[in-house]
Amino acid sequence: MFSVSLNKHGGFVPKRPLDATIQIGSPFACSAHGVPSANQPTLTEDSGMMRSNDLAVSTVRKDHGPNSEPSTSLSIIVPVYNEQYLVQSSLRRLELLGDSPLLSRIKVIIVDDGSTDRTPASLDRFRRSLFSDSVQGKFQWLFLRHEGNLGKGGALRTALNYADTELTVVHDADLEYHPNDLLRMIPLFVYEDADAVFGSRFLSGRFRRALFFRHALGNRFLTLLCDLASDLNLTDMETCYKMVRTDLLKSIPLESRDFRIEPELAIKLAKRNARIFEVPISYSGRTYQEGKKANWRDGLLAMGAILRFAISDDICKQDQHGSEILARLRRAPRFTRWMADTVRSHVGDRVLEIGAGIGNLTLNLIPRTLYWSSDINSLYLHELRRLEHTRPYLRTSAVDLTCGESFPKNREFDTVICLNVLEHVEDDLTALRNIWDALEFGGRAIVLVPQGQRLYGSLDRVLGHFRRYNREQLVALGESAGFRVEEILSFNRMGAAAWWLNGKVLRRTTFSLFQIKTLNCLVPLFKKLDRWMPFPSLSLIAIFKKLPVANPAPSRLSQAPLKPSVPYPEEHREAG
């Protein structure tokens, strides 16, 4: 394994060897940064091209000068299968992107997907030609190889491990699409805050080859089915040119191996509430004699994929922020409204919401004179910032509850909302004191926490909970931080049984879509019965008021972080 680059004088500069890994299907593999991780391909060296039983890699890097105009970076994934006569011309076309002031860096990731012709030799000739090319200033080229054919979806998943730019797009190895159209897509990310931009062959482009009426009819029919499933109004779902923000694309669990990746990506982006745009692109289709591979069987498979992903809710990878559960809870808007209605009477007019996530609660509590939503997850912050476009009273920033310096400066809020956040913080006393500092005198902190350490289970672990609270602990914590406790509310007694069943008995790490939809249907009944249930609630909501004193009074609890009355589970203490 090695990688090389050219310095500005044309000489070779040795680079640090890439970490070796093992082959696809093994228990270990290589991450996007060359660090071993699970289920990734192996890299080894063979015959001048990096090679293994499943994958090969080499890189060429060049530095580029500063760019004063707004710019972004782009990864271009090129799946290649038996394109020995076209692939070099297709890759050469990409060089025109280097002249765009909108692109500061371009990473081209070529995946030879188990070609059985002389495609590997063609790619090797192209790779060697790069060393003598003096026009590669912004480009980095990465060559990967699958020994067996894994399909377009498989090639995309492999290449995504190496995408480290702001945007990612797929470019076919044939000559049907022209990369000049990519330059029409990029401004929508720079100026319109797009999450994804699709290049449509059916909008008015510069040209379109007249070919295959029945094929075009099939594409339009599949697009119609996809639009019905996703509630979008796309004109070309099957387009190859789908440019997506890289962090968003990496957060989506992609499953398809073949051309079914197209409807899967469109539907899952729609379910993630992505801002999707379309631009017209040119299209020079080819005949089957010229090498076209998609056929009627792929159309039938796409129809099945549309049905499958229409009913699936697997749209977020599991992460330390519990993104999968938050995305699921969006499918229960009645539950979120219930939570908002419970605290609404205590919410003032200048609000800071900490841990706003993807804005489920925010949308139920605005408008206000000032509403400041915050989180520490960059994906959540991007989604929250999208809400600002039509809401001039809304502000968004990153706020770390344990770091007072991260709170908005020169602002005094009459309300700080902190729902389902405090349990994620090891030093919850410091966190509450930071909230105290952010409030004006007489202001209120609304804090929701999970109740009952005996309910601590697999769901708490996957969400990163350090503890669950009881009423006495929550009161003592608030008083130690300098607050006067106005009220402690019980919330969602009916949910305690479901949490116990899922987290303690079944040891699940998420809620099923059926459970979420059932919850959404039953919320009106839960609201009426909740106060009469004879068992403890799933959550507690504390209404704390900031007293007009100079500093919070120290207490025995301020000498060390609070601990729950029931010790943490042994495995959680190790994880923490």
C-alpha positions as CSV (number, residue, x, y, z in Angstrom):
1,M,0.0,0.0,0.0
2,F,1.3,3.4,-0.9
3,S,0.1,6.8,-2.0
4,V,2.0,9.4,-3.9
5,S,1.6,13.0,-5.0
6,L,3.3,15.6,-7.1
7,N,4.9,18.6,-5.6
8,K,4.7,22.0,-7.3
9,H,7.9,21.4,-9.2
10,G,6.7,18.1,-10.6
11,G,8.8,15.9,-8.4
12,F,7.4,12.9,-6.5
13,V,6.7,13.4,-2.8
14,P,6.5,10.2,-0.7
15,K,3.4,9.9,1.4
16,R,2.7,8.0,4.5
17,P,1.6,4.4,3.6
18,L,-2.1,3.8,4.0
19,D,-3.1,1.4,6.7
20,A,-3.6,-2.2,5.5
21,T,-6.9,-3.8,6.1
22,I,-8.6,-7.0,5.2
23,Q,-11.1,-8.0,2.5
24,I,-14.8,-7.4,2.2
25,G,-16.9,-9.8,4.3
26,S,-14.2,-10.1,7.0
27,P,-14.8,-9.2,10.6
28,F,-12.6,-6.1,10.3
29,A,-12.0,-3.5,7.6
30,C,-10.8,0.0,6.7
31,S,-12.7,3.2,7.5
32,A,-12.7,6.3,5.4
33,H,-9.6,7.5,7.2
34,G,-7.6,4.3,6.8
35,V,-8.4,3.2,10.4
36,P,-9.6,-0.4,10.8
37,S,-13.3,-0.7,11.4
38,A,-16.1,-3.2,10.7
39,N,-17.2,-4.6,7.3
40,Q,-14.9,-2.7,4.9
41,P,-12.6,-3.9,2.1
42,T,-9.0,-5.0,2.2
43,L,-6.2,-3.1,0.4
44,T,-3.0,-4.7,-0.8
45,E,-0.5,-4.1,-3.7
46,D,-0.3,-6.0,-7.0
47,S,1.3,-5.3,-10.4
48,G,1.6,-1.5,-10.0
49,M,-2.1,-1.1,-9.0
50,M,-3.2,-1.4,-5.4
51,R,-5.1,-4.7,-5.3
52,S,-6.5,-7.5,-3.1
53,N,-9.1,-10.2,-3.3
54,D,-11.7,-7.5,-3.3
55,L,-10.3,-4.0,-3.6
56,A,-7.4,-2.0,-4.8
57,V,-6.4,1.6,-4.1
58,S,-3.8,4.3,-5.1
59,T,-3.9,8.1,-4.8
60,V,-2.5,11.1,-6.5
61,R,-2.7,14.4,-4.6
62,K,-1.9,18.0,-5.6
63,D,-2.1,21.2,-3.7
64,H,-4.1,24.1,-4.9
65,G,-4.0,27.8,-4.3
66,P,-6.5,29.9,-2.2
67,N,-9.9,30.8,-3.7
68,S,-11.5,34.1,-2.6
69,E,-15.0,33.3,-3.9
70,P,-17.6,31.1,-2.1
71,S,-16.6,27.6,-2.8
72,T,-17.2,24.0,-1.7
73,S,-15.5,20.6,-2.2
74,L,-16.8,17.7,-4.2
75,S,-16.3,13.9,-4.2
76,I,-17.2,12.3,-7.5
77,I,-17.8,8.6,-7.3
78,V,-17.3,6.7,-10.6
79,P,-18.6,3.1,-10.6
80,V,-16.9,1.2,-13.5
81,Y,-18.0,-2.2,-14.9
82,N,-16.7,-3.4,-18.3
83,E,-16.1,0.0,-19.8
84,Q,-12.6,-0.4,-21.2
85,Y,-13.2,1.7,-24.3
86,L,-15.1,4.6,-22.6
87,V,-13.8,5.0,-19.1
88,Q,-10.7,7.1,-19.9
89,S,-12.7,9.6,-22.0
90,S,-15.3,9.8,-19.3
91,L,-12.7,10.6,-16.6
92,R,-11.0,13.1,-18.8
93,R,-14.2,15.0,-19.0
94,L,-14.1,15.7,-15.3
95,E,-11.0,17.9,-15.7
96,L,-13.1,20.9,-16.8
97,L,-14.4,21.1,-13.2
98,G,-11.0,22.3,-12.1
99,D,-11.7,25.7,-13.7
100,S,-14.8,26.4,-11.6
101,P,-14.3,29.0,-8.8
102,L,-17.1,27.2,-6.9
103,L,-14.9,24.2,-6.3
104,S,-11.9,24.4,-4.0
105,R,-11.1,20.7,-4.0
106,I,-12.3,17.7,-6.1
107,K,-11.8,14.1,-5.1
108,V,-12.5,11.5,-7.8
109,I,-13.1,8.0,-6.4
110,I,-13.1,5.4,-9.1
111,V,-14.4,1.9,-8.2
112,D,-13.7,-0.9,-10.7
113,D,-16.6,-3.1,-9.8
114,G,-15.1,-6.5,-10.8
115,S,-14.8,-5.8,-14.5
116,T,-14.1,-8.9,-16.6
117,D,-12.7,-7.1,-19.7
118,R,-9.6,-4.9,-19.9
119,T,-11.0,-2.1,-17.9
120,P,-8.4,-2.5,-15.1
121,A,-5.6,-2.0,-17.7
122,S,-7.4,1.1,-19.1
123,L,-7.7,2.6,-15.6
124,D,-4.0,1.8,-14.9
125,R,-3.0,3.7,-18.1
126,F,-5.1,6.6,-17.0
127,R,-3.7,6.6,-13.5
128,R,-0.1,6.6,-14.8
129,S,-1.0,9.5,-17.2
130,L,-1.9,11.7,-14.2
131,F,1.7,11.8,-13.0
132,S,2.7,13.7,-16.2
133,D,-0.4,15.9,-16.3
134,S,0.2,19.5,-15.0
135,V,-3.5,20.5,-14.8
136,Q,-4.5,18.6,-11.7
137,G,-4.2,21.4,-9.1
138,K,-7.6,20.8,-7.3
139,F,-7.8,17.1,-8.0
140,Q,-7.2,14.1,-5.9
141,W,-7.6,10.7,-7.6
142,L,-8.4,7.5,-5.8
143,F,-8.6,4.1,-7.5
144,L,-10.5,1.2,-5.9
145,R,-11.2,-2.3,-7.2
146,H,-13.7,-5.0,-6.3
147,E,-12.6,-8.5,-7.3
148,G,-16.3,-9.5,-7.6
149,N,-19.1,-7.5,-9.0
150,L,-21.1,-5.8,-6.1
151,G,-23.3,-3.6,-8.3
152,K,-23.7,0.2,-8.4
153,G,-25.0,0.4,-4.8
154,G,-22.1,-1.7,-3.6
155,A,-19.6,0.5,-5.4
156,L,-21.3,3.6,-3.9
157,R,-21.1,2.3,-0.4
158,T,-17.4,1.4,-0.8
159,A,-16.5,4.8,-2.2
160,L,-18.4,6.7,0.5
161,N,-15.9,5.4,3.1
162,Y,-13.3,7.6,1.4
163,A,-15.5,10.7,0.7
164,D,-14.2,13.6,2.9
165,T,-15.6,16.6,1.0
166,E,-18.7,18.7,1.5
167,L,-20.6,17.3,-1.5
168,T,-20.8,13.9,-3.2
169,V,-22.1,12.9,-6.7
170,V,-22.1,9.8,-8.8
171,H,-20.7,10.0,-12.4
172,D,-21.1,7.0,-14.7
173,A,-18.1,5.7,-16.5
174,D,-19.8,5.9,-19.9
175,L,-20.4,9.0,-21.9
176,E,-24.2,9.5,-21.4
177,Y,-23.8,12.4,-18.9
178,H,-21.6,15.4,-19.2
179,P,-19.9,16.8,-16.0
180,N,-20.4,20.3,-17.3
181,D,-23.9,19.9,-15.9
182,L,-22.5,19.4,-12.4
183,L,-21.5,23.1,-12.4
184,R,-25.2,24.0,-12.7
185,M,-26.0,22.0,-9.5
186,I,-23.3,23.3,-7.2
187,P,-24.6,26.9,-6.8
188,L,-27.8,25.5,-5.2
189,F,-25.7,24.2,-2.3
190,V,-23.7,27.4,-2.0
191,Y,-26.5,29.9,-2.3
192,E,-29.8,28.0,-1.7
193,D,-28.8,25.7,1.2
194,A,-29.8,22.6,-0.8
195,D,-29.4,19.1,0.8
196,A,-29.6,17.3,-2.6
197,V,-29.8,18.3,-6.2
198,F,-31.0,15.9,-8.9
199,G,-30.1,16.4,-12.6
200,S,-33.2,15.8,-14.6
201,R,-33.0,14.5,-18.2
202,F,-36.7,15.4,-18.7
203,L,-36.5,19.1,-17.9
204,S,-35.4,21.4,-20.7
205,G,-31.7,20.8,-21.0
206,R,-29.3,22.0,-23.7
207,F,-29.9,18.7,-25.6
208,R,-31.2,15.2,-25.3
209,R,-30.7,12.3,-27.6
210,A,-34.0,11.0,-29.1
211,L,-33.9,7.4,-28.2
212,F,-35.9,4.6,-26.5
213,F,-39.5,5.8,-26.1
214,R,-40.5,2.8,-24.1
215,H,-37.4,3.2,-21.9
216,A,-38.2,6.9,-21.2
217,L,-41.9,5.9,-20.6
218,G,-40.7,3.3,-18.0
219,N,-38.5,6.0,-16.3
220,R,-41.4,8.4,-16.1
221,F,-43.6,5.6,-14.6
222,L,-41.0,4.7,-12.0
223,T,-40.6,8.4,-11.2
224,L,-44.4,8.6,-10.7
225,L,-44.4,5.7,-8.3
226,C,-41.5,7.2,-6.4
227,D,-43.3,10.5,-6.2
228,L,-46.4,8.8,-4.8
229,A,-44.2,7.0,-2.2
230,S,-42.2,10.1,-1.2
231,D,-44.7,12.9,-1.8
232,L,-42.1,14.7,-4.0
233,N,-42.7,16.1,-7.5
234,L,-39.5,14.8,-9.2
235,T,-39.3,14.5,-12.9
236,D,-36.4,12.1,-13.1
237,M,-35.9,9.7,-10.1
238,E,-33.6,7.4,-12.1
239,T,-31.1,10.0,-13.0
240,C,-27.4,9.2,-12.3
241,Y,-26.6,12.8,-11.3
242,K,-27.8,13.0,-7.7
243,M,-25.5,15.4,-5.8
244,V,-25.9,15.2,-2.0
245,R,-24.3,16.7,1.1
246,T,-21.7,14.1,2.1
247,D,-22.5,14.1,5.8
248,L,-26.2,13.6,5.1
249,L,-25.5,10.8,2.6
250,K,-23.2,9.0,5.0
251,S,-25.9,9.2,7.7
252,I,-28.3,7.2,5.6
253,P,-28.2,3.4,5.8
254,L,-28.0,2.4,2.1
255,E,-28.9,-1.2,1.4
256,S,-29.3,-1.7,-2.4
257,R,-26.5,-3.3,-4.4
258,D,-27.7,-2.6,-7.9
259,F,-29.8,0.1,-9.7
260,R,-32.3,-0.1,-6.9
261,I,-30.0,2.4,-5.1
262,E,-31.8,5.2,-7.1
263,P,-35.3,4.9,-5.7
264,E,-33.8,4.0,-2.3
265,L,-31.8,7.2,-2.1
266,A,-34.7,9.4,-3.4
267,I,-37.2,8.0,-0.9
268,K,-34.9,8.1,2.1
269,L,-33.8,11.7,1.3
270,A,-37.5,12.6,1.2
271,K,-38.2,10.9,4.5
272,R,-35.3,12.8,6.1
273,N,-37.0,16.1,5.0
274,A,-34.1,16.9,2.8
275,R,-34.3,20.1,0.7
276,I,-34.2,18.6,-2.8
277,F,-33.9,20.6,-6.0
278,E,-33.8,19.6,-9.7
279,V,-31.9,21.2,-12.5
280,P,-32.1,20.3,-16.2
281,I,-29.2,18.4,-17.6
282,S,-28.1,17.1,-21.0
283,Y,-28.3,13.5,-21.9
284,S,-26.7,11.5,-24.6
285,G,-28.1,8.0,-24.1
286,R,-26.6,5.0,-25.8
287,T,-28.1,1.8,-27.3
288,Y,-27.6,-1.7,-26.1
289,Q,-25.2,-2.2,-29.0
290,E,-23.2,0.7,-27.6
291,G,-23.0,-0.9,-24.1
292,K,-26.2,0.2,-22.2
293,K,-26.7,-2.2,-19.3
294,A,-30.1,-1.2,-17.7
295,N,-33.0,-3.3,-19.0
296,W,-36.7,-4.2,-18.2
297,R,-35.6,-6.5,-15.3
298,D,-34.1,-3.5,-13.5
299,G,-37.4,-1.7,-14.0
300,L,-39.3,-4.5,-12.2
301,L,-36.7,-4.5,-9.4
302,A,-37.1,-0.8,-9.1
303,M,-40.8,-1.1,-8.7
304,G,-40.3,-3.6,-5.8
305,A,-37.7,-1.3,-4.3
306,I,-40.1,1.6,-4.3
307,L,-42.7,-0.4,-2.5
308,R,-40.1,-1.7,0.0
309,F,-38.6,1.7,0.9
310,A,-42.0,3.4,0.9
311,I,-43.0,1.3,4.0
312,S,-39.5,1.1,5.5
313,D,-38.4,3.6,8.1
314,D,-34.7,2.7,8.2
315,I,-33.5,6.2,7.2
316,C,-30.9,7.0,9.9
317,K,-27.8,5.1,10.9
318,Q,-27.4,4.6,14.6
319,D,-25.0,7.1,16.2
320,Q,-24.1,8.5,19.6
321,H,-26.8,11.2,19.3
322,G,-29.7,8.7,18.9
323,S,-30.5,10.0,15.5
324,E,-32.5,6.9,14.5
325,I,-34.9,7.3,17.5
326,L,-35.3,11.0,16.9
327,A,-36.2,10.4,13.3
328,R,-38.7,7.8,14.3
329,L,-40.3,10.1,16.9
330,R,-40.9,12.6,14.0
331,R,-43.5,10.0,12.9
332,A,-45.4,10.7,16.1
333,P,-46.3,14.4,15.9
334,R,-49.1,14.0,18.4
335,F,-46.7,12.9,21.1
336,T,-44.5,16.0,20.5
337,R,-47.5,18.3,20.6
338,W,-48.5,16.7,23.9
339,M,-45.1,17.4,25.3
340,A,-45.2,21.0,24.0
341,D,-48.7,21.5,25.4
342,T,-47.5,20.3,28.8
343,V,-44.9,23.0,29.1
344,R,-46.4,25.8,27.0
345,S,-47.9,27.8,29.8
346,H,-44.4,28.1,31.4
347,V,-42.7,29.3,28.2
348,G,-41.9,33.0,27.9
349,D,-41.2,35.1,24.9
350,R,-37.3,35.0,24.6
351,V,-36.4,31.3,24.6
352,L,-33.3,29.3,24.4
353,E,-33.9,25.6,23.6
354,I,-30.9,23.3,24.3
355,G,-30.7,20.0,22.5
356,A,-33.3,21.0,20.0
357,G,-32.4,17.9,17.8
358,I,-34.2,18.1,14.4
359,G,-36.7,20.6,15.6
360,N,-39.6,18.4,16.6
361,L,-40.4,20.5,19.7
362,T,-39.2,23.8,18.2
363,L,-41.9,23.7,15.6
364,N,-44.6,23.3,18.3
365,L,-43.4,26.2,20.4
366,I,-42.7,28.9,17.8
367,P,-43.3,31.7,17.0
368,R,-41.8,33.9,19.8
369,T,-40.2,37.3,19.9
370,L,-36.8,35.4,20.0
371,Y,-36.4,31.6,19.8
372,W,-32.9,30.3,19.9
373,S,-32.6,26.6,19.0
374,S,-29.3,24.8,19.6
375,D,-27.6,21.4,19.5
376,I,-24.1,20.0,19.2
377,N,-24.8,17.6,16.3
378,S,-23.8,19.3,13.0
379,L,-26.5,17.3,11.1
380,Y,-29.2,18.6,13.5
381,L,-27.9,22.1,13.3
382,H,-28.1,22.1,9.5
383,E,-31.7,21.0,9.7
384,L,-32.5,23.6,12.3
385,R,-30.9,26.4,10.2
386,R,-33.2,25.5,7.4
387,L,-36.1,26.6,9.6
388,E,-34.7,30.1,9.7
389,H,-35.4,30.9,6.1
390,T,-39.1,31.8,6.7
391,R,-38.8,32.6,10.5
392,P,-36.9,35.8,11.2
393,Y,-37.3,35.4,14.9
394,L,-35.5,32.1,14.9
395,R,-31.7,31.7,15.6
396,T,-29.6,28.6,15.6
397,S,-26.1,27.9,17.0
398,A,-24.1,25.1,18.6
399,V,-24.4,25.1,22.4
400,D,-22.6,22.6,24.6
401,L,-24.5,22.4,27.9
402,T,-21.3,21.8,29.9
403,C,-19.5,24.7,28.4
404,G,-20.8,28.2,29.4
405,E,-18.6,29.8,26.7
406,S,-20.7,28.2,24.0
407,F,-24.0,29.9,25.1
408,P,-25.2,32.9,23.1
409,K,-23.3,36.0,24.1
410,N,-25.0,39.2,25.3
411,R,-28.4,37.6,25.5
412,E,-30.6,37.1,28.5
413,F,-33.5,34.7,28.0
414,D,-36.7,34.5,30.1
415,T,-36.9,30.8,29.4
416,V,-34.4,28.0,28.8
417,I,-35.9,24.7,27.6
418,C,-33.8,21.6,28.2
419,L,-35.8,18.4,27.4
420,N,-34.2,15.0,27.4
421,V,-30.7,16.5,27.6
422,L,-29.5,16.6,31.2
423,E,-29.3,12.8,31.5
424,H,-26.7,12.8,28.7
425,V,-24.3,15.0,30.7
426,E,-22.0,13.5,33.3
427,D,-21.6,16.7,35.3
428,D,-25.3,17.7,35.4
429,L,-24.8,20.3,38.2
430,T,-22.4,22.3,36.0
431,A,-24.9,22.1,33.2
432,L,-27.7,23.5,35.3
433,R,-25.5,26.3,36.6
434,N,-24.8,27.3,32.9
435,I,-28.5,27.4,32.3
436,W,-28.8,29.6,35.5
437,D,-26.3,32.0,34.0
438,A,-28.1,32.3,30.7
439,L,-31.4,33.3,32.3
440,E,-32.5,36.8,33.4
441,F,-33.7,37.1,37.1
442,G,-37.2,35.7,37.4
443,G,-36.6,33.5,34.3
444,R,-37.5,29.9,34.2
445,A,-35.7,26.7,33.2
446,I,-37.9,23.9,32.0
447,V,-36.0,20.6,32.4
448,L,-37.4,17.2,31.4
449,V,-35.5,14.1,32.5
450,P,-36.2,10.3,32.5
451,Q,-37.5,9.0,35.8
452,G,-36.7,5.8,37.6
453,Q,-33.2,4.2,37.6
454,R,-34.9,0.8,37.7
455,L,-36.0,1.4,34.1
456,Y,-32.4,1.9,32.9
457,G,-31.9,-0.5,30.0
458,S,-30.7,-0.9,26.5
459,L,-32.6,2.1,25.2
460,D,-30.8,4.3,27.7
461,R,-27.5,2.9,26.8
462,V,-27.9,3.5,23.0
463,L,-29.1,7.1,23.7
464,G,-26.1,7.8,26.0
465,H,-27.9,8.3,29.2
466,F,-25.7,8.5,32.3
467,R,-28.7,8.2,34.7
468,R,-32.4,8.3,35.3
469,Y,-33.7,10.6,38.1
470,N,-36.2,10.5,40.9
471,R,-38.1,13.4,42.2
472,E,-35.9,14.1,45.2
473,Q,-32.7,14.1,43.2
474,L,-34.2,16.5,40.7
475,V,-35.3,18.9,43.4
476,A,-31.9,18.7,45.1
477,L,-30.1,19.3,41.9
478,G,-32.1,22.4,41.0
479,E,-31.7,23.9,44.5
480,S,-28.0,23.2,44.4
481,A,-27.7,25.1,41.1
482,G,-29.4,28.1,42.6
483,F,-32.9,27.7,41.4
484,R,-36.2,27.7,43.3
485,V,-38.3,24.7,42.4
486,E,-41.7,25.9,41.3
487,E,-43.2,22.6,40.2
488,I,-42.3,19.0,39.3
489,L,-44.7,17.5,36.7
490,S,-45.1,13.9,35.9
491,F,-45.3,13.1,32.2
492,N,-46.2,10.0,30.2
493,R,-47.1,7.3,32.7
494,M,-48.3,5.1,29.9
495,G,-44.9,5.2,28.3
496,A,-43.1,3.6,31.3
497,A,-44.5,0.2,30.5
498,A,-43.4,0.3,26.9
499,W,-39.9,1.5,27.9
500,W,-39.6,-1.3,30.5
501,L,-40.7,-3.9,27.9
502,N,-38.3,-2.6,25.1
503,G,-35.3,-1.7,27.2
504,K,-35.3,-4.2,30.1
505,V,-37.1,-7.3,28.7
506,L,-36.6,-7.2,24.9
507,R,-33.3,-5.2,25.1
508,R,-34.0,-3.3,22.0
509,T,-32.0,-0.4,20.8
510,T,-34.8,1.5,19.0
511,F,-38.5,1.6,18.6
512,S,-40.2,-0.1,15.7
513,L,-42.2,1.9,13.2
514,F,-45.3,0.0,14.3
515,Q,-44.8,1.1,17.9
516,I,-44.3,4.7,17.0
517,K,-47.4,4.8,14.8
518,T,-49.4,3.1,17.6
519,L,-48.1,5.7,20.1
520,N,-49.2,8.5,17.7
521,C,-52.7,7.0,17.4
522,L,-53.1,6.5,21.2
523,V,-51.8,9.9,22.4
524,P,-55.3,11.4,22.8
525,L,-56.3,8.5,25.0
526,F,-52.9,8.7,26.9
527,K,-53.5,12.4,27.6
528,K,-56.8,11.7,29.3
529,L,-55.8,8.6,31.3
530,D,-52.2,9.7,32.2
531,R,-53.0,11.4,35.5
532,W,-55.1,8.4,36.7
533,M,-52.5,5.7,36.1
534,P,-51.3,4.1,39.4
535,F,-47.6,3.8,38.5
536,P,-44.7,6.3,38.1
537,S,-44.3,8.3,35.0
538,L,-41.6,7.8,32.4
539,S,-40.4,11.4,32.7
540,L,-40.3,14.3,35.1
541,I,-40.6,17.9,34.1
542,A,-39.0,20.4,36.5
543,I,-40.0,24.1,36.4
544,F,-37.1,26.0,38.0
545,K,-37.1,29.8,38.6
546,K,-34.0,31.9,38.8
547,L,-33.9,33.8,42.1
548,P,-32.4,37.4,42.3
549,V,-29.2,36.4,44.1
550,A,-25.6,37.1,43.1
551,N,-24.5,33.5,42.8
552,P,-26.0,30.0,43.4
553,A,-25.6,29.0,47.0
554,P,-23.0,26.1,47.4
555,S,-24.2,23.0,49.0
556,R,-22.9,19.5,49.7
557,L,-24.2,18.5,46.2
558,S,-22.0,21.1,44.6
559,Q,-18.8,19.5,45.8
560,A,-19.1,16.6,43.3
561,P,-21.4,15.5,40.4
562,L,-24.7,14.1,41.6
563,K,-25.1,10.4,41.6
564,P,-28.4,8.5,41.3
565,S,-29.7,6.6,44.3
566,V,-29.4,3.4,42.3
567,P,-25.9,2.8,40.9
568,Y,-25.3,2.8,37.2
569,P,-25.4,-0.6,35.6
570,E,-21.9,-2.1,35.5
571,E,-21.7,-2.2,31.7
572,H,-22.8,1.4,31.4
573,R,-20.1,2.6,33.8
574,E,-17.5,1.0,31.6
575,A,-19.0,2.7,28.5
576,G,-19.1,6.0,30.2
